[in-house]
Amino acid sequence: MSDTASLSDVVSVERRFQRSIRLDADLGQPEPLLGYVAHETSKTTLATTLKLVANRQGAFTWTGPYGGGKSSLALMFASCLHAQKDIRKLARDTLKDVQGAKSFFKEASEDWLTVAITGRRGDPVADLRDQLSKAVADAPGKARTKRSRSEDPSGRDVIERLTREADARIDGGVLVVIDEMGKYLEGAADRAVDIHFFQDLAEAANRSDGRLIVIGILHQAFERYAERLGSRVQDEWAKIQGRYVDIPVITAIDEVIDLLGKAISSGADHKKSLKTAKAIAKVVTVRRPGAPDDLAERLDRCWPLHPVTAALLGPITRRRFGQNERSLFGFLASAEPGGFSEFLQRADVNEERMYEPSDLWDYLHLNLEAAILASSDGHRWAQAIDVIERSRRSGNPLHERVAKTVAIIDLFHNGSGVAAELSAIAASISGASKNDIRDALEHLSQSSCLVFRRHLDAYAIFAGSDFDIDKEVAARLESTETLNVATLSRLADLRPILAKKHYFDTGTPRWYDAELVELTQEGIPAKALAPSAGSAGKFVLVLPSLDLTVDEVRAELAREGDARSTDLPVVVGFPKNYETIRALGRELAATADVQRDSSELEGDAAARREMQARLSALHANLEEELRIAFASAEWFLDGKTLPSAGDMSGLSRLASELAETTFGEAPTIRSELINRQRPSSNTNAALRALLHAIAGSDGEPSFGIEGYPAERGLASTVLEATSLYQEVDGKWRFVVPTKRHKAPFSTFAPLWQEADRLVEQDAQVSFQELYDAWERPPYGLRRGVMPLLAIAYFKSRRDRTAIYVEGVFQPNVTDLVMDILLQDPKQVSMRGVRRDKSSGKALEMLAKRAEELVGWAPPAEPLPVAQALVEFVFTLPNWSKKAQAAISKQTLDVRRILIDADDPHQLFFVDLPKAVGATGTAAAEKISAALDELGNAYPKMIGELMHIMLTSLKHTGTDLGPLRNRAAAIKGMAGDDLKLNGFISRLAEFDGSTEKMADICGLVTSSPVSTWHDLEPSRAGLQLSDYAYRFRRVELFGTGLEEPTQTAVMVMAGVGETERSVIRRAQVSVDAKVALEPVIEQVGQILDAAQLDQDLLLAVLAEVAQRNLESDGETDISVPLVSEERAEQ
């Protein structure tokens, strides 16, 4: 963190200037009144108002830009008449210097009722009625009037109560202050409220002899709110405006500077700034002789605002930037990029740096450029932007700062007295000498960025663009009197209307198309009444042609329901502001045409920027008018009038009501990922993974999915949370929903019933047909979730439904079936299967056998039993599915039929009985025997090969531990014979299982067992014997680097004439040989004691061998007594 302090540590904005007044909330509170300073404009405004009240005028409007102090002044005036004595005294002391205030307040007793409301886009009648009741209730003493029991929508009851309340206060009256009155007028312009209420209110005030005072606070002139309306309506508004005396509240430039000085509190010393302030004051005084003598000191009190910045803020805040005018103190307190607050935080207190005009330009550019371009200043702003961009080409940052300084002074100097002369520009840019500034100005002038106005002795931005957009647009409007509504609809880019409540209730997002259509004498084109694919219906907003009356429009819309050719609702509406929409639409279309067709724009960057800003503004205005139109239109459905929406939320509620009616059987699915028409690619991948998991792990919680990937979330929200997949009797399975169950499970019952109806038609029904049925009303299922629910349906009905791919029966839903279903649901179909009772006993027998084979118990029905048996055959090892010679002919026939099965009925009642030559239970017994043979074929083959290997390895007994030890002892001793090493390694881990034996067989034959045919087992037996022989050689002789782990022993014994002879070979491990040393020593001692010669010794050993040994039965000598290498020596 830096030790250097920033300006924010020593400079702040006074608290009372950091918050805007909320009249209805602040009235009666002392804090907002503290520190208030009434400038001359405020004093004049109040003095004029009091003078007119004395002349029996009662209705006023105070009009002025944001930040001009209108609300603060209204709060002070209302506080002067407040019931609380301390509030009254504080306010009256503050305004005692206002002309006429003392006499008015002297005559005004304490018996005043103050009613303050803050405007909104709503009903002013209801707001004033509520605030009047609250004010009466809060007033001291007994209430003088009561709220009317019958409330008149026109507000007559409110006006009558105000009049009675004023009459009841003999020594006082009623003050009504309507802050943000423009919001109500905007609502009236939108046709949401009745403007005539304000006329009646003003007339009541003007007849009250000053006892009822009404003050409305506006930010723009009354008639500006009616600009978008037709001429007839504007005339009506003008009459209403005439009932109010409008008092402008325009703060003078010097008053703005004073306010800035009072708003900014500084604890830092800034001696150098006064010199700059004097230089700027000198410039201002020359051009504005009426400037105060102490202007330099006033400007300096605004530090760290640069004097030029302070002088320009007044004119800038009067401009119509943003949605409304920008507040002066909103700028000071705002944390927007490039704003005053940000400047204070990053500026070093020791630098005495000021917020210069170029900084103010950057602030406007960052935050308000779009709004400025759409305003009357847009053309010149676009030119300034072009100038500043060209100034950067020199690569000198000073040129850009000079261009910004000249631009902002040139654009907003009106009334300030500031001019972009050399001395003012030099004083506005820190860190540069006057000569540097002069050189920069000369360069910018030579490059046609700036121009010097000799008659003004000041610089200005170069007006390089002479393209008159207004003229071009006006010419286009004059040449095209009609409006192409189709083009307007395209330009408007209307957004769909969402059924939000329906979405909240069911989890299914539904939208309604929104379209503008022209209504002519011929009616609405049928094409315009057709909803788009995936939508829940359509809202059609009609713009009547100019030759239709309002009554004709309503009559035509009432008939449009007969022309609808869809099950989805199509609502047609008539907007009250259709004339405004037409006018905006024509202007937008004309402006777009000018942009498209004017070749002059290609070389005029400023004009292009201005054109784009104008189009953006027109789009925004049109969007707002269309929002109003949709919210306030008179809607018709099937010839019946619907309740008015009132606002966009009401339109959404109307859409939800239509959705509930249209899709009354829609299930509740709360998954934003998949419950939509077109899920994302990631969601589709998760769906595919989930379907694969269902295919492989049906019956496990969450289908055996580990962790929390997206597919598990889908399983949880769509299947488990809805109880479609639940635990029953200790096992998870898919369950058929019914209306008797609780929601959300019961909400799926209609879907299942519709699927049952389709499947039971004794014909194959594609999944696409099922999807189409589910998508139509009253279900309205979304495409994204259909595959998952369709599989859930099939799984829950697997005892009575068969599944086919391209017409071929599938024993089960495999990964491949799932993939085909996702790619083309037309290729996958279902068909209902009915039970044949005549073969019930046979099916029971086969069902029981099938349970033993596949691990799940199929019901004694043709389809599930067939599924189980075919599943058993398809899960057999490949060798069992290919072998011929090792399997009997009848079993081969049963296997072929099950593999080729595509229909359960054909399988059980025709093909299998024919293959085994029997029917009924006899056929079931033979089929069971064939299945047993198939199941045992592979283990039998593998077992025989295991016997050959173990015999060749000289291993006996069932304990394989000694064999593993033998293999472990020579592991890695086979040299570079990789396969033999692999053989030894596998024996070191051999556990006698079928899988381990199959692995060894695959190694020695160089082909996996899964690819074997009839001849491979014989070849494998020879290879196993050979590898066993090589295994034993490694045991005997090791390698050149390793000692042998076995010793070969061979005995050939025969005595005299005895016919029996013994030949036996053995391998003895080195460890065993060491263990035999004591026995050898003992036998040797006995033989030594006998002192036998060599022949007799041999006779004794032969006799002992013949008595105690059995011949090994080998016909060949498979293990030599010495290694081949030693034999050659």
Secondary structure, 3 states (H helix, E strand, C coil): CCCCCEHHHCEEECHHHCCCCCHHHHCCCCHHHCCCCCCHHHHHHHHHHHHHHHCCCCEEEEECCCCCCHHHHHHHHHHHCCCCHHHHHHHHHHCCCCCCHHHHHHHCCCCEEEEEEECCCCCHHHHHHHHHHHHHHHCCCCCCCCCCCCCCCCCHHHHHHHHHHHHHCCCCEEEEEEECHHHHHHHHHCCCCCCHHHHHHHHHHHCCCCCEEEEEEECCCHHHHHCCCCHHHHHHHHHHHCCCEEEECCCCHHHHHHHHHHHEEECCCCCCHHHHHHHHHHHHHHHCCCCCCCHHHHHHCCCCECHHHHHHHHHHHHCCCCCCCCCHHHHHHCCCCCCHHHHHHHCEHHHCCCECHHHHHHHHHHHCHHHHHCCCCHHHHHHHHHHHHHHHHHCCHHHHHHHHHHHHHHHHCCCCCCCCCHHHHHHHCCCCCHHHHHHHHHHHHHCCCEEEECCCCEEEECCCCCCCHHHHHHHHHHHCCCCCHHHHHHHHCCCCEECHHHHHHHCCCCEEEEEEEEEECCECCHHHHCCCCCCCCEEEEEEECCCCCHHHHHHHHHHHHHHCCCCCCEEEEECCCHHHHHHHHHHHHHHHHHHHHCHHHHHCHHHHHHHHHHHHHHHHHHHHHHHHHHHHCEEEECCEECCCCCCHHHHHHHHHHHHHHHCCCCCCCCCCCCCCCCCCHHHHHHHHHHHHHHHHHCCCHHHHCCCCCHHHHHHHHHHHCCCCEEEECCEEEECCCCCCCCCCHHHHHHHHHHHHHHHCCCCCEEHHHHHHHHHCCCCCCCHHHHHHHHHHHHHHCCCCEEEEECCEEECCCCHHHHHHHHHCHHHEEEEECCCCHHHHHHHHHHHHHHHHHHCCCCCCCHHHHHHHHHHHHHCCCHHHHHCCCCCCHHHHHHHHHHHCCCCHHHHHHHHHHHHHCCCHHHHHHHHHHHHHHHHHHHHHHHHHHHHHHHHHCCCCCCCCHHHHHHHHHCCCCCCCCHHHHHHHHHHHCCCCCHHHHHHHHHHHHCCCHHHCCCCHHHHHHHHHHHHHHHHHHHHHHCCCCCCCCEEEEEEEECCCCCCCCEEEEEEEEHHHHHHCHHHHHHHHHHHHHHCCCHHHHHHHHHHHHHHHCCCCCCCCCCCCCCCHHHHHC
